[in-house]
């Protein structure tokens, strides 16, 4: 914390002796230092003032902003679809013994399209109203947990399809 100083010289008095004695002129000067310290004052005000809270950031509800590459919708919607897809694929494999490709070829496309439409609309409606998942999350069910679970489900679904393609058999 640097401090800057300004020195000022002020003339205080001029002492002159009488003519009968030897003449002496004595000038006194007072030097004052006015320090401009950049540290906060140590005095506490009588009433503590707290700074006002920052204004809430404006949430864009434009279609291009919601569905942008870095927007709130794409990763959430894909993660939610992947979570449903992974659980359904594993459930059908356990019950029927069909791999992912057999499930898709035996009528899985209409169910996938219907699920995708319903989930996408359900995810987009709050975003277009300006409500974000971050504002509604608390406790264990946070928006970050949903993102990480969605990412894991996306990787799991791709790994499941790749493993079944390479081996040619269902995983379970």
RODO-2510 file (C-alpha; in nm, 4 decimals, decimal comma):
residues 172
     n   res          X          Y          Z
     1     x     0,0000     0,0000     0,0000
     2     x     0,1895     0,3017    -0,1207
     3     x     0,1423     0,6446     0,0231
     4     x     0,2250     0,9656    -0,1522
     5     x     0,3357     1,2746     0,0345
     6     x     0,3104     1,6407    -0,0510
     7     x     0,5323     1,8871     0,1350
     8     x     0,4214     2,2467     0,1724
     9     x     0,6223     2,5291     0,3213
    10     x     0,4386     2,8066     0,4979
    11     x     0,5891     3,1205     0,6376
    12     x     0,4988     3,1564     1,0063
    13     x     0,6593     3,4659     1,1496
    14     x     0,9262     3,7204     1,0839
    15     x     1,1255     3,8322     1,3859
    16     x     1,2992     4,1652     1,3633
    17     x     1,4969     4,3158     1,6480
    18     x     1,5096     4,6838     1,7369
    19     x     1,7466     4,9173     1,5523
    20     x     1,9547     4,9847     1,8620
    21     x     2,0900     4,6385     1,8611
    22     x     2,2178     4,4534     1,5638
    23     x     1,9571     4,3804     1,3065
    24     x     1,8647     4,0242     1,2577
    25     x     1,6010     3,8867     1,0285
    26     x     1,4919     3,5408     1,1207
    27     x     1,2416     3,3601     0,9070
    28     x     1,0666     3,0568     1,0422
    29     x     0,9092     2,8127     0,8059
    30     x     0,6834     2,5261     0,8969
    31     x     0,6891     2,2248     0,6747
    32     x     0,3760     2,0176     0,6728
    33     x     0,3449     1,6762     0,5265
    34     x     0,0053     1,5916     0,3878
    35     x     0,0044     1,2201     0,3324
    36     x    -0,2436     1,0748     0,0876
    37     x    -0,2642     0,7162     0,2017
    38     x    -0,4386     0,4654    -0,0223
    39     x    -0,5328     0,2386     0,2632
    40     x    -0,8901     0,2317     0,3876
    41     x    -0,9691     0,4483     0,6838
    42     x    -0,9501     0,2827     1,0233
    43     x    -1,2525     0,4703     1,1489
    44     x    -1,5681     0,2654     1,1514
    45     x    -1,8880     0,4407     1,0593
    46     x    -2,1667     0,4524     1,3154
    47     x    -2,4007     0,2594     1,0865
    48     x    -2,2417    -0,0238     0,8914
    49     x    -2,3298    -0,0074     0,5260
    50     x    -2,3352    -0,3177     0,3125
    51     x    -2,2963    -0,2897    -0,0596
    52     x    -2,6131    -0,3584    -0,2532
    53     x    -2,6356    -0,7064    -0,4038
    54     x    -2,5368    -0,7257    -0,7686
    55     x    -2,8297    -0,7279    -1,0064
    56     x    -2,9382    -1,0679    -1,1321
    57     x    -2,7901    -1,1367    -1,4731
    58     x    -3,0357    -1,1081    -1,7550
    59     x    -3,1220    -1,4470    -1,9000
    60     x    -3,1656    -1,4470    -2,2739
    61     x    -3,4726    -1,6293    -2,3985
    62     x    -3,3930    -1,5898    -2,7675
    63     x    -3,4152    -1,9136    -2,9649
    64     x    -3,0626    -1,8716    -3,1029
    65     x    -2,9163    -1,8132    -2,7542
    66     x    -3,0965    -2,1033    -2,5855
    67     x    -2,9952    -2,3516    -2,8559
    68     x    -2,6462    -2,2093    -2,9193
    69     x    -2,3441    -2,4381    -2,8948
    70     x    -2,2571    -2,3020    -2,5501
    71     x    -2,6208    -2,2418    -2,4564
    72     x    -2,8107    -2,4130    -2,1760
    73     x    -3,0248    -2,6471    -2,3874
    74     x    -2,8087    -2,8771    -2,6043
    75     x    -2,6037    -3,0544    -2,3409
    76     x    -2,8934    -3,0858    -2,0967
    77     x    -3,1337    -3,2259    -2,3555
    78     x    -2,8745    -3,4674    -2,4969
    79     x    -2,7772    -3,5756    -2,1458
    80     x    -3,1396    -3,6366    -2,0454
    81     x    -3,2030    -3,8360    -2,3624
    82     x    -2,8846    -4,0359    -2,3050
    83     x    -2,9851    -4,1161    -1,9462
    84     x    -3,3246    -4,2442    -2,0611
    85     x    -3,1688    -4,4240    -2,3592
    86     x    -2,9020    -4,5998    -2,1540
    87     x    -3,1446    -4,7188    -1,8871
    88     x    -3,3995    -4,8349    -2,1494
    89     x    -3,1347    -5,0117    -2,3575
    90     x    -3,0055    -5,1986    -2,0534
    91     x    -3,3608    -5,2819    -1,9369
    92     x    -3,4558    -5,4284    -2,2783
    93     x    -3,1291    -5,6221    -2,2934
    94     x    -3,1939    -5,7718    -1,9517
    95     x    -3,5571    -5,8587    -2,0300
    96     x    -3,5349    -5,9735    -2,3980
    97     x    -3,1663    -6,0277    -2,4597
    98     x    -3,1658    -5,7935    -2,7636
    99     x    -2,8668    -5,5743    -2,8316
   100     x    -2,8999    -5,2010    -2,9088
   101     x    -2,9004    -5,2494    -3,2860
   102     x    -3,1753    -5,5127    -3,2683
   103     x    -3,3792    -5,2810    -3,0478
   104     x    -3,3491    -4,9987    -3,3016
   105     x    -3,4307    -5,2214    -3,6014
   106     x    -3,7343    -5,3826    -3,4314
   107     x    -3,9422    -5,0673    -3,3835
   108     x    -3,7262    -4,8568    -3,1570
   109     x    -3,7134    -4,5529    -3,3864
   110     x    -4,0728    -4,4285    -3,3284
   111     x    -4,0297    -4,4659    -2,9506
   112     x    -3,6991    -4,2776    -2,9711
   113     x    -3,8511    -3,9950    -3,1779
   114     x    -4,1535    -3,9625    -2,9471
   115     x    -3,9364    -3,9611    -2,6349
   116     x    -3,7002    -3,7073    -2,7913
   117     x    -3,9833    -3,4707    -2,8821
   118     x    -4,1533    -3,4876    -2,5425
   119     x    -3,8295    -3,4461    -2,3488
   120     x    -3,7016    -3,1652    -2,5713
   121     x    -4,0233    -2,9647    -2,5415
   122     x    -4,0345    -3,0246    -2,1659
   123     x    -3,6735    -2,9024    -2,1380
   124     x    -3,7173    -2,5993    -2,3648
   125     x    -4,0368    -2,4527    -2,2143
   126     x    -3,8708    -2,3387    -1,8867
   127     x    -3,5662    -2,2074    -2,0766
   128     x    -3,7842    -1,9872    -2,2975
   129     x    -3,9538    -1,8539    -1,9829
   130     x    -3,6114    -1,7536    -1,8432
   131     x    -3,5877    -2,0261    -1,5771
   132     x    -3,2524    -2,2040    -1,5582
   133     x    -3,1813    -2,5390    -1,3936
   134     x    -2,9140    -2,3752    -1,1770
   135     x    -3,1763    -2,1613    -1,0037
   136     x    -3,3889    -2,4607    -0,9059
   137     x    -3,1185    -2,7000    -0,7868
   138     x    -3,0280    -2,7670    -0,4246
   139     x    -2,9088    -3,0504    -0,2055
   140     x    -2,8081    -3,3709    -0,3797
   141     x    -3,0090    -3,3037    -0,6964
   142     x    -2,8000    -3,0202    -0,8385
   143     x    -2,7735    -2,9027    -1,1962
   144     x    -2,4055    -2,9996    -1,1990
   145     x    -2,4932    -3,3555    -1,0932
   146     x    -2,7427    -3,3735    -1,3801
   147     x    -2,4785    -3,2570    -1,6272
   148     x    -2,2233    -3,5104    -1,5056
   149     x    -2,4784    -3,7936    -1,5050
   150     x    -2,5827    -3,6951    -1,8569
   151     x    -2,2222    -3,6960    -1,9743
   152     x    -2,1645    -4,0371    -1,8191
   153     x    -2,4821    -4,1689    -1,9837
   154     x    -2,3724    -4,0343    -2,3237
   155     x    -2,0380    -4,2091    -2,2889
   156     x    -2,2069    -4,5244    -2,1563
   157     x    -2,4524    -4,5429    -2,4463
   158     x    -2,1752    -4,4980    -2,7040
   159     x    -1,9561    -4,7547    -2,5238
   160     x    -2,2488    -4,9987    -2,5085
   161     x    -2,3207    -4,9645    -2,8813
   162     x    -1,9495    -4,9888    -2,9712
   163     x    -1,8925    -5,2954    -2,7526
   164     x    -2,1963    -5,4743    -2,8970
   165     x    -2,0903    -5,3846    -3,2519
   166     x    -1,7360    -5,5150    -3,2015
   167     x    -1,8376    -5,8359    -3,0214
   168     x    -2,1573    -5,8929    -3,2219
   169     x    -2,3456    -6,0035    -2,9095
   170     x    -2,5501    -5,8263    -2,6407
   171     x    -2,3514    -5,7032    -2,3422
   172     x    -2,5558    -5,9030    -2,0868
***
